[in-house]
C-alpha cells in the first residue's frame, strides 16, 4: 500500500505504507491509512517526529537488505514529510494523508 501526504501550503509525497505508518505513530497519531493533522497540531506533530527520529539507533550509511539492495533509512524517508510539515507550520496549514 502507498500513502500520500499533502499539505494546505505544500506539495505532496507518496510513501510506502510501512514507513508512513511508522512516521504517523512517531507523531503520536493512530497510524490509520487516512486522516489529517489540523493546522494548530502540525507544529507538535513535527516536533514529535523529529524527536523520535533523532532517538533511532544510528544505521550504516551503506547498509544492504537481505537481497543485497541498498536499504533506505527511516530518517532519509522522513525528509520529504518533514519538509511538508515545516512548510505548513510556516503557513499555518493542515496536513492530510490518504491511501493511493
N, C-alpha and C positions, 0 to 999 in steps of 0.2 A: 504494500500500500504506500502511496505517496501523500504527503500533506503539504498544502500550500499555505504559507504565511503571507499576509499582506497588511499594510498599514494605511491609515487615512492619509498620511502625508509622506508616503514612501512607495517604493515598488513592491515587488513580491519575490518570494523564493520558494522553491519546491524542494522538499527533503524526503528521504526515506522515512517511513513511519516509525521505525525503531528509534532512530536518532531524534526525530521530532517529539515523540512521546517522552523520551528521557529528558529532553530540554524543558518540556512543559512541566514535568514533575519537579525539575530543579527550580522552576519559577514558582512552585507551590500550587500549581494548578492540577486538575484531575487527570490530565493526560487523555481526555476524550478526543476522538478524532475530529471534532468540530467545536468551535467556541470563539470567545472574544475576550479581550482584556480592555476594560474601559479606560479612557484617557487618564483619569486620575490614578489608576492602578499600574500603568505602564512603567513609571519610574521604579516602583517597588519590584515588579517582575524582572526588570533589567538588573537591578542590584542583586536580587536573589540568584539569577542565572550566572552573573559574573562571579559572585562569591562561590557558588557551587563548582563552577569550572576551575576556579583557582585552587580549590581543595582536592581536585582529582590528582591521582599519582602521576608523576612525570612519565611520559612514554618515549620510547626510542623514536627519533625522527624518521628513520628508515625501516620501521617495523613492517613485517610482512605477515599476512594471514597464512592459514594452513595450505592455501592454494598457491602460495608464492606471490600473491598480489600485494601491492603496497596498501597498507591499512591507513585509513584517514582517521585521525583522532577526533573525538567529540569536540575538543576545543577548536579545531580547524573547521569542522562542520558548523559550529555555532557562529562563526564570524558574520555570515550574511544576516542571520537573525538578530544578532547584536546591533548591526547597522540599522536594521528596520526599527528596532526598539528605540535606539538613540534618536533617529530621525523623528519618531513620533513623540518622544519626550520633548524634543526641541519645538515641535509644532503643536503640542498638546493634543495629539491624535490617538485614536484607538488602534488596536491590532487584532486581526481575526485570523483564524486558521480553519481549513476545511480539507476533506479528502479530495484527491484528484483522480 
